[in-house]
Protein backbone atom coordinates (compact mmCIF):
# COMPACT_ATOMS: atom_id res chain seq x y z
CA UNK A 1 0.00 0.00 0.00
CA UNK A 2 1.28 3.44 -0.92
CA UNK A 3 0.70 6.66 0.97
CA UNK A 4 1.68 10.29 0.46
CA UNK A 5 3.38 12.97 2.51
CA UNK A 6 3.43 16.53 1.16
CA UNK A 7 5.46 19.72 1.62
CA UNK A 8 4.98 23.24 0.27
CA UNK A 9 8.11 24.99 -0.97
CA UNK A 10 9.58 27.98 -2.82
CA UNK A 11 8.15 31.41 -3.72
CA UNK A 12 5.50 29.75 -5.93
CA UNK A 13 4.10 27.70 -3.00
CA UNK A 14 4.60 24.47 -4.92
CA UNK A 15 3.56 21.12 -3.47
CA UNK A 16 6.30 18.47 -3.30
CA UNK A 17 5.29 14.88 -2.54
CA UNK A 18 6.79 11.71 -1.18
CA UNK A 19 5.17 8.46 -2.31
CA UNK A 20 6.00 5.88 0.38
CA UNK A 21 5.41 2.14 0.59
CA UNK A 22 5.28 -0.25 3.57
CA UNK A 23 8.98 -1.08 3.15
CA UNK A 24 9.83 2.64 3.54
CA UNK A 25 10.94 2.92 -0.06
CA UNK A 26 9.94 6.26 -1.53
CA UNK A 27 9.75 8.29 -4.69
CA UNK A 28 10.21 12.06 -4.51
CA UNK A 29 7.76 13.85 -6.79
CA UNK A 30 8.35 17.38 -8.08
CA UNK A 31 11.00 18.47 -5.55
CA UNK A 32 10.60 22.24 -5.33
CA UNK A 33 12.96 23.14 -2.48
CA UNK A 34 14.46 26.53 -3.30
CA UNK A 35 17.01 26.99 -0.51
CA UNK A 36 19.08 25.02 1.99
CA UNK A 37 16.47 25.38 4.73
CA UNK A 38 13.77 23.81 2.57
CA UNK A 39 16.10 21.05 1.41
CA UNK A 40 17.00 20.30 5.02
CA UNK A 41 13.31 20.09 5.91
CA UNK A 42 12.72 17.39 3.30
CA UNK A 43 15.92 15.51 4.12
CA UNK A 44 15.12 15.59 7.85
CA UNK A 45 11.72 14.00 7.23
CA UNK A 46 13.31 11.29 5.10
CA UNK A 47 15.97 10.63 7.74
CA UNK A 48 13.65 10.76 10.76
CA UNK A 49 11.32 8.23 9.11
CA UNK A 50 14.09 5.92 7.86
CA UNK A 51 12.92 6.31 4.28
CA UNK A 52 14.94 5.03 1.34
CA UNK A 53 14.63 7.30 -1.72
CA UNK A 54 14.54 5.33 -4.97
CA UNK A 55 14.03 8.00 -7.63
CA UNK A 56 12.87 11.51 -8.42
CA UNK A 57 9.86 11.50 -10.72
CA UNK A 58 8.40 14.70 -12.11
CA UNK A 59 4.94 15.48 -13.41
CA UNK A 60 6.56 18.24 -15.50
CA UNK A 61 9.63 20.47 -15.44
CA UNK A 62 8.64 24.08 -14.83
CA UNK A 63 11.17 25.67 -12.50
CA UNK A 64 9.00 25.62 -9.38
CA UNK A 65 8.83 21.81 -9.64
CA UNK A 66 12.56 21.20 -10.21
CA UNK A 67 14.39 23.66 -7.94
CA UNK A 68 15.41 20.85 -5.58
CA UNK A 69 16.23 18.09 -8.06
CA UNK A 70 20.00 18.51 -8.19
CA UNK A 71 20.36 18.69 -4.42
CA UNK A 72 18.59 15.34 -4.09
CA UNK A 73 20.64 13.75 -6.87
CA UNK A 74 23.78 14.90 -5.08
CA UNK A 75 22.52 13.73 -1.67
CA UNK A 76 21.09 10.33 -2.55
CA UNK A 77 22.65 9.43 -5.93
CA UNK A 78 19.22 8.47 -7.26
CA UNK A 79 17.84 8.57 -10.82
CA UNK A 80 15.73 11.46 -12.11
CA UNK A 81 12.88 10.90 -14.55
CA UNK A 82 10.71 13.15 -16.71
CA UNK A 83 8.61 12.67 -19.81
CA UNK A 84 10.80 13.20 -22.85
CA UNK A 85 8.35 15.68 -24.40
CA UNK A 86 9.10 18.06 -21.52
CA UNK A 87 12.80 18.30 -22.33
CA UNK A 88 12.50 21.71 -24.09
CA UNK A 89 10.92 23.09 -20.90
CA UNK A 90 13.65 21.58 -18.73
CA UNK A 91 16.44 22.94 -20.92
CA UNK A 92 14.96 26.44 -20.64
CA UNK A 93 14.75 26.33 -16.83
CA UNK A 94 17.59 28.78 -16.16
CA UNK A 95 16.10 31.31 -18.54
CA UNK A 96 12.69 30.96 -16.93
CA UNK A 97 14.17 31.53 -13.48
CA UNK A 98 15.85 34.72 -14.66
CA UNK A 99 12.48 36.11 -15.75
CA UNK A 100 11.31 35.82 -12.14
CA UNK A 101 14.57 37.15 -10.68
CA UNK A 102 15.37 33.77 -9.13
CA UNK A 103 18.63 31.87 -8.95
CA UNK A 104 18.92 28.62 -10.82
CA UNK A 105 22.03 26.84 -12.03
CA UNK A 106 22.33 24.35 -14.85
CA UNK A 107 19.24 22.23 -15.38
CA UNK A 108 19.58 18.68 -14.01
CA UNK A 109 19.96 15.87 -16.55
CA UNK A 110 17.31 13.12 -16.52
CA UNK A 111 18.61 9.59 -16.22
CA UNK A 112 15.43 8.00 -17.57
CA UNK A 113 12.25 9.01 -19.36
CA UNK A 114 8.77 8.44 -17.97
CA UNK A 115 6.56 6.98 -20.73
CA UNK A 116 3.21 8.39 -21.84
CA UNK A 117 1.39 5.41 -20.31
CA UNK A 118 2.01 2.24 -18.39
CA UNK A 119 2.94 1.52 -14.79
CA UNK A 120 5.85 2.19 -12.44
CA UNK A 121 6.71 -0.17 -9.60
CA UNK A 122 7.87 0.76 -6.10
CA UNK A 123 8.76 -2.45 -4.27
CA UNK A 124 5.72 -4.28 -5.63
CA UNK A 125 3.27 -1.37 -5.48
CA UNK A 126 2.30 0.13 -8.84
CA UNK A 127 1.16 3.54 -9.96
CA UNK A 128 -0.34 4.24 -13.37
CA UNK A 129 1.09 6.93 -15.65
CA UNK A 130 -1.35 9.08 -17.63
CA UNK A 131 -0.18 11.55 -20.28
CA UNK A 132 -1.82 14.94 -19.73
CA UNK A 133 -0.22 17.64 -21.92
CA UNK A 134 -1.53 21.19 -22.15
CA UNK A 135 0.08 22.93 -19.19
CA UNK A 136 3.40 21.71 -20.54
CA UNK A 137 4.07 19.44 -23.53
CA UNK A 138 5.18 16.50 -21.40
CA UNK A 139 2.93 16.70 -18.35
CA UNK A 140 1.99 13.39 -16.76
CA UNK A 141 -0.02 12.43 -13.69
CA UNK A 142 0.52 9.50 -11.35
CA UNK A 143 -2.63 7.53 -10.44
CA UNK A 144 -2.89 4.99 -7.63
CA UNK A 145 -6.17 3.12 -8.01
CA UNK A 146 -5.86 1.14 -4.76
CA UNK A 147 -5.66 4.35 -2.74
CA UNK A 148 -8.09 6.33 -4.94
CA UNK A 149 -5.65 9.22 -5.46
CA UNK A 150 -3.49 10.84 -8.06
CA UNK A 151 -0.67 13.35 -8.09
CA UNK A 152 -1.69 15.75 -10.82
CA UNK A 153 1.04 18.37 -11.09
CA UNK A 154 -0.36 21.59 -12.55
CA UNK A 155 -3.00 20.00 -14.77
CA UNK A 156 -6.04 20.45 -12.51
CA UNK A 157 -6.57 22.54 -9.38
CA UNK A 158 -9.40 23.01 -6.92
CA UNK A 159 -11.61 25.34 -8.94
CA UNK A 160 -8.96 25.92 -11.60
CA UNK A 161 -6.69 24.50 -14.27
CA UNK A 162 -3.02 24.89 -15.12
CA UNK A 163 -1.74 27.91 -17.02
CA UNK A 164 -1.56 27.48 -20.77
CA UNK A 165 0.18 30.76 -21.65
CA UNK A 166 3.67 29.39 -20.96
CA UNK A 167 5.87 27.93 -23.73
CA UNK A 168 4.49 24.57 -24.81
CA UNK A 169 1.08 25.20 -23.25
CA UNK A 170 -2.22 24.84 -25.08
CA UNK A 171 -5.68 25.44 -23.63
CA UNK A 172 -7.64 22.98 -25.80
CA UNK A 173 -5.02 20.29 -25.26
CA UNK A 174 -5.21 20.76 -21.50
CA UNK A 175 -9.01 20.58 -21.41
CA UNK A 176 -8.92 17.39 -23.50
CA UNK A 177 -6.32 15.90 -21.15
CA UNK A 178 -8.48 16.62 -18.10
CA UNK A 179 -11.65 15.25 -19.66
CA UNK A 180 -10.06 12.16 -21.21
CA UNK A 181 -7.47 11.18 -18.59
CA UNK A 182 -8.76 12.58 -15.27
CA UNK A 183 -12.54 12.79 -15.59
CA UNK A 184 -12.64 9.13 -16.69
CA UNK A 185 -11.37 8.14 -13.22
CA UNK A 186 -13.81 7.35 -10.37
CA UNK A 187 -15.53 10.43 -8.96
CA UNK A 188 -14.14 9.80 -5.48
CA UNK A 189 -10.52 9.99 -6.64
CA UNK A 190 -8.52 12.55 -4.64
CA UNK A 191 -6.43 14.89 -6.77
CA UNK A 192 -3.25 16.09 -5.06
CA UNK A 193 -2.47 19.30 -6.92
CA UNK A 194 0.84 20.97 -7.67
CA UNK A 195 -0.35 24.12 -5.86
CA UNK A 196 -3.07 24.71 -3.30
CA UNK A 197 -5.36 22.20 -1.60
CA UNK A 198 -6.34 18.76 -2.81
CA UNK A 199 -9.70 18.18 -4.45
CA UNK A 200 -11.70 15.33 -5.94
CA UNK A 201 -12.73 14.43 -9.45
CA UNK A 202 -16.37 14.79 -8.38
CA UNK A 203 -15.86 18.33 -7.07
CA UNK A 204 -14.16 19.49 -10.25
CA UNK A 205 -16.78 17.93 -12.51
CA UNK A 206 -19.50 19.75 -10.59
CA UNK A 207 -17.94 23.09 -9.66
CA UNK A 208 -14.86 23.87 -11.73
CA UNK A 209 -15.82 26.92 -13.84
CA UNK A 210 -13.32 26.02 -16.58
CA UNK A 211 -14.84 22.59 -17.10
CA UNK A 212 -18.58 22.97 -16.69
C-alpha positions as CSV (number, residue, x, y, z in Angstrom):
1,X,0.0,0.0,0.0
2,X,1.3,3.4,-0.9
3,X,0.7,6.7,1.0
4,X,1.7,10.3,0.5
5,X,3.4,13.0,2.5
6,X,3.4,16.5,1.2
7,X,5.5,19.7,1.6
8,X,5.0,23.2,0.3
9,X,8.1,25.0,-1.0
10,X,9.6,28.0,-2.8
11,X,8.1,31.4,-3.7
12,X,5.5,29.8,-5.9
13,X,4.1,27.7,-3.0
14,X,4.6,24.5,-4.9
15,X,3.6,21.1,-3.5
16,X,6.3,18.5,-3.3
17,X,5.3,14.9,-2.5
18,X,6.8,11.7,-1.2
19,X,5.2,8.5,-2.3
20,X,6.0,5.9,0.4
21,X,5.4,2.1,0.6
22,X,5.3,-0.3,3.6
23,X,9.0,-1.1,3.1
24,X,9.8,2.6,3.5
25,X,10.9,2.9,-0.1
26,X,9.9,6.3,-1.5
27,X,9.7,8.3,-4.7
28,X,10.2,12.1,-4.5
29,X,7.8,13.8,-6.8
30,X,8.4,17.4,-8.1
31,X,11.0,18.5,-5.6
32,X,10.6,22.2,-5.3
33,X,13.0,23.1,-2.5
34,X,14.5,26.5,-3.3
35,X,17.0,27.0,-0.5
36,X,19.1,25.0,2.0
37,X,16.5,25.4,4.7
38,X,13.8,23.8,2.6
39,X,16.1,21.0,1.4
40,X,17.0,20.3,5.0
41,X,13.3,20.1,5.9
42,X,12.7,17.4,3.3
43,X,15.9,15.5,4.1
44,X,15.1,15.6,7.8
45,X,11.7,14.0,7.2
46,X,13.3,11.3,5.1
47,X,16.0,10.6,7.7
48,X,13.6,10.8,10.8
49,X,11.3,8.2,9.1
50,X,14.1,5.9,7.9
51,X,12.9,6.3,4.3
52,X,14.9,5.0,1.3
53,X,14.6,7.3,-1.7
54,X,14.5,5.3,-5.0
55,X,14.0,8.0,-7.6
56,X,12.9,11.5,-8.4
57,X,9.9,11.5,-10.7
58,X,8.4,14.7,-12.1
59,X,4.9,15.5,-13.4
60,X,6.6,18.2,-15.5
61,X,9.6,20.5,-15.4
62,X,8.6,24.1,-14.8
63,X,11.2,25.7,-12.5
64,X,9.0,25.6,-9.4
65,X,8.8,21.8,-9.6
66,X,12.6,21.2,-10.2
67,X,14.4,23.7,-7.9
68,X,15.4,20.9,-5.6
69,X,16.2,18.1,-8.1
70,X,20.0,18.5,-8.2
71,X,20.4,18.7,-4.4
72,X,18.6,15.3,-4.1
73,X,20.6,13.8,-6.9
74,X,23.8,14.9,-5.1
75,X,22.5,13.7,-1.7
76,X,21.1,10.3,-2.6
77,X,22.6,9.4,-5.9
78,X,19.2,8.5,-7.3
79,X,17.8,8.6,-10.8
80,X,15.7,11.5,-12.1
81,X,12.9,10.9,-14.6
82,X,10.7,13.1,-16.7
83,X,8.6,12.7,-19.8
84,X,10.8,13.2,-22.9
85,X,8.3,15.7,-24.4
86,X,9.1,18.1,-21.5
87,X,12.8,18.3,-22.3
88,X,12.5,21.7,-24.1
89,X,10.9,23.1,-20.9
90,X,13.7,21.6,-18.7
91,X,16.4,22.9,-20.9
92,X,15.0,26.4,-20.6
93,X,14.7,26.3,-16.8
94,X,17.6,28.8,-16.2
95,X,16.1,31.3,-18.5
96,X,12.7,31.0,-16.9
97,X,14.2,31.5,-13.5
98,X,15.9,34.7,-14.7
99,X,12.5,36.1,-15.7
100,X,11.3,35.8,-12.1
101,X,14.6,37.1,-10.7
102,X,15.4,33.8,-9.1
103,X,18.6,31.9,-9.0
104,X,18.9,28.6,-10.8
105,X,22.0,26.8,-12.0
106,X,22.3,24.3,-14.8
107,X,19.2,22.2,-15.4
108,X,19.6,18.7,-14.0
109,X,20.0,15.9,-16.5
110,X,17.3,13.1,-16.5
111,X,18.6,9.6,-16.2
112,X,15.4,8.0,-17.6
113,X,12.2,9.0,-19.4
114,X,8.8,8.4,-18.0
115,X,6.6,7.0,-20.7
116,X,3.2,8.4,-21.8
117,X,1.4,5.4,-20.3
118,X,2.0,2.2,-18.4
119,X,2.9,1.5,-14.8
120,X,5.8,2.2,-12.4
121,X,6.7,-0.2,-9.6
122,X,7.9,0.8,-6.1
123,X,8.8,-2.4,-4.3
124,X,5.7,-4.3,-5.6
125,X,3.3,-1.4,-5.5
126,X,2.3,0.1,-8.8
127,X,1.2,3.5,-10.0
128,X,-0.3,4.2,-13.4
129,X,1.1,6.9,-15.6
130,X,-1.4,9.1,-17.6
131,X,-0.2,11.5,-20.3
132,X,-1.8,14.9,-19.7
133,X,-0.2,17.6,-21.9
134,X,-1.5,21.2,-22.2
135,X,0.1,22.9,-19.2
136,X,3.4,21.7,-20.5
137,X,4.1,19.4,-23.5
138,X,5.2,16.5,-21.4
139,X,2.9,16.7,-18.4
140,X,2.0,13.4,-16.8
141,X,0.0,12.4,-13.7
142,X,0.5,9.5,-11.4
143,X,-2.6,7.5,-10.4
144,X,-2.9,5.0,-7.6
145,X,-6.2,3.1,-8.0
146,X,-5.9,1.1,-4.8
147,X,-5.7,4.4,-2.7
148,X,-8.1,6.3,-4.9
149,X,-5.6,9.2,-5.5
150,X,-3.5,10.8,-8.1
151,X,-0.7,13.4,-8.1
152,X,-1.7,15.8,-10.8
153,X,1.0,18.4,-11.1
154,X,-0.4,21.6,-12.5
155,X,-3.0,20.0,-14.8
156,X,-6.0,20.5,-12.5
157,X,-6.6,22.5,-9.4
158,X,-9.4,23.0,-6.9
159,X,-11.6,25.3,-8.9
160,X,-9.0,25.9,-11.6
161,X,-6.7,24.5,-14.3
162,X,-3.0,24.9,-15.1
163,X,-1.7,27.9,-17.0
164,X,-1.6,27.5,-20.8
165,X,0.2,30.8,-21.6
166,X,3.7,29.4,-21.0
167,X,5.9,27.9,-23.7
168,X,4.5,24.6,-24.8
169,X,1.1,25.2,-23.2
170,X,-2.2,24.8,-25.1
171,X,-5.7,25.4,-23.6
172,X,-7.6,23.0,-25.8
173,X,-5.0,20.3,-25.3
174,X,-5.2,20.8,-21.5
175,X,-9.0,20.6,-21.4
176,X,-8.9,17.4,-23.5
177,X,-6.3,15.9,-21.1
178,X,-8.5,16.6,-18.1
179,X,-11.7,15.3,-19.7
180,X,-10.1,12.2,-21.2
181,X,-7.5,11.2,-18.6
182,X,-8.8,12.6,-15.3
183,X,-12.5,12.8,-15.6
184,X,-12.6,9.1,-16.7
185,X,-11.4,8.1,-13.2
186,X,-13.8,7.4,-10.4
187,X,-15.5,10.4,-9.0
188,X,-14.1,9.8,-5.5
189,X,-10.5,10.0,-6.6
190,X,-8.5,12.5,-4.6
191,X,-6.4,14.9,-6.8
192,X,-3.2,16.1,-5.1
193,X,-2.5,19.3,-6.9
194,X,0.8,21.0,-7.7
195,X,-0.3,24.1,-5.9
196,X,-3.1,24.7,-3.3
197,X,-5.4,22.2,-1.6
198,X,-6.3,18.8,-2.8
199,X,-9.7,18.2,-4.4
200,X,-11.7,15.3,-5.9
201,X,-12.7,14.4,-9.4
202,X,-16.4,14.8,-8.4
203,X,-15.9,18.3,-7.1
204,X,-14.2,19.5,-10.2
205,X,-16.8,17.9,-12.5
206,X,-19.5,19.8,-10.6
207,X,-17.9,23.1,-9.7
208,X,-14.9,23.9,-11.7
209,X,-15.8,26.9,-13.8
210,X,-13.3,26.0,-16.6
211,X,-14.8,22.6,-17.1
212,X,-18.6,23.0,-16.7
